[in-house]
Amino acid sequence: MGKCRGLRTARKLRSHRRDQKWHDKQYKKAHLGTALKANPFGGASHAKGIVLEKVGVEAKQPNSAIRKCVRVQLIKNGKKITAFVPNDGCLNFIEVSVSDYCRLV
């Protein structure tokens, strides 16, 4: 069965199109807003954070490298993410924050 045709079918055509838009994956992702809420950066390109620890992430097969990464807690929302540290030797310039382990007297 095809689409409705005729002079008095405008409402039916419009409402059917409005319903069918939500079955499109890209439309749903763009208009629901859940992708933005799930994103730790909240739509921003950069974010500040506190380095909690240095970690090594192993690469997938057949590569056997250990990627240098850091565990970071974002300042804007407190979410913890793993961030990659680029270039050779740059991990030496990063200081780990130890303020979480101090006991206030």
C-alpha positions as CSV (number, residue, x, y, z in Angstrom):
1,M,0.0,0.0,0.0
2,G,1.4,3.4,-1.0
3,K,1.1,6.8,0.5
4,C,-2.1,8.8,0.8
5,R,-3.0,10.9,-2.2
6,G,-5.7,13.5,-2.5
7,L,-6.9,16.9,-1.4
8,R,-7.6,16.1,2.2
9,T,-4.5,14.1,3.1
10,A,-2.1,16.8,4.2
11,R,-2.5,16.2,7.9
12,K,-2.0,12.4,7.4
13,L,1.1,12.9,5.3
14,R,2.6,15.4,7.7
15,S,2.0,13.4,10.8
16,H,3.2,10.2,9.2
17,R,6.5,11.9,8.2
18,R,6.8,13.3,11.7
19,D,6.5,9.8,13.2
20,Q,8.8,8.2,10.6
21,K,11.6,10.7,11.3
22,W,12.3,9.1,14.7
23,H,13.1,5.8,13.0
24,D,16.2,7.4,11.4
25,K,19.3,6.7,13.5
26,Q,21.1,10.0,12.7
27,Y,17.9,12.1,13.3
28,K,17.2,10.5,16.6
29,K,20.8,10.9,17.8
30,A,20.8,14.6,16.9
31,H,17.4,15.5,18.4
32,L,17.2,13.4,21.6
33,G,20.1,15.0,23.3
34,T,21.3,11.8,25.0
35,A,24.5,11.7,23.0
36,L,25.4,15.2,24.4
37,K,24.6,14.1,28.0
38,A,26.6,10.9,27.6
39,N,29.6,12.8,26.3
40,P,32.0,13.5,29.2
41,F,33.1,16.8,27.5
42,G,29.5,18.0,27.2
43,G,30.0,19.1,23.6
44,A,33.2,21.0,24.2
45,S,36.4,20.3,22.2
46,H,38.7,20.6,25.3
47,A,38.4,20.3,29.0
48,K,40.6,20.8,32.1
49,G,41.2,18.0,34.5
50,I,43.2,16.7,37.5
51,V,45.6,13.7,36.8
52,L,44.8,10.9,39.1
53,E,47.2,8.3,37.9
54,K,49.4,7.2,35.0
55,V,48.3,4.1,33.2
56,G,49.6,2.0,30.4
57,V,46.9,0.7,27.9
58,E,47.9,-2.3,25.9
59,A,47.3,-2.2,22.1
60,K,45.2,-4.7,20.3
61,Q,46.7,-7.7,18.5
62,P,49.0,-8.2,16.6
63,N,50.7,-5.1,18.1
64,S,52.3,-5.5,21.5
65,A,52.9,-1.8,22.4
66,I,51.8,-0.2,25.7
67,R,50.2,3.2,25.1
68,K,51.0,5.8,27.7
69,C,47.8,7.3,29.1
70,V,46.6,9.1,32.2
71,R,43.5,8.8,34.3
72,V,41.9,12.3,34.5
73,Q,39.0,13.6,36.6
74,L,37.4,16.5,34.7
75,I,36.8,19.7,36.7
76,K,33.6,20.7,35.0
77,N,31.5,17.6,35.9
78,G,33.8,15.3,37.9
79,K,33.7,12.5,35.4
80,K,36.8,10.3,35.1
81,I,38.3,9.5,31.7
82,T,41.4,8.0,30.3
83,A,43.4,10.5,28.1
84,F,46.2,9.6,25.7
85,V,49.6,11.3,26.1
86,P,51.2,11.9,22.7
87,N,54.9,12.0,21.7
88,D,57.9,10.3,23.2
89,G,58.8,11.2,26.8
90,C,55.9,13.5,27.4
91,L,54.7,11.3,30.3
92,N,57.7,12.6,32.2
93,F,56.3,16.2,32.2
94,I,53.0,15.2,33.8
95,E,52.7,15.3,37.6
96,V,50.2,13.1,39.4
97,S,47.9,14.9,41.9
98,V,48.3,13.4,45.4
99,S,45.9,15.7,47.1
100,D,43.3,13.0,47.2
101,Y,45.4,10.9,49.6
102,C,46.3,13.7,52.1
103,R,44.5,13.7,55.4
104,L,43.4,17.0,56.8
105,V,44.1,17.6,60.5
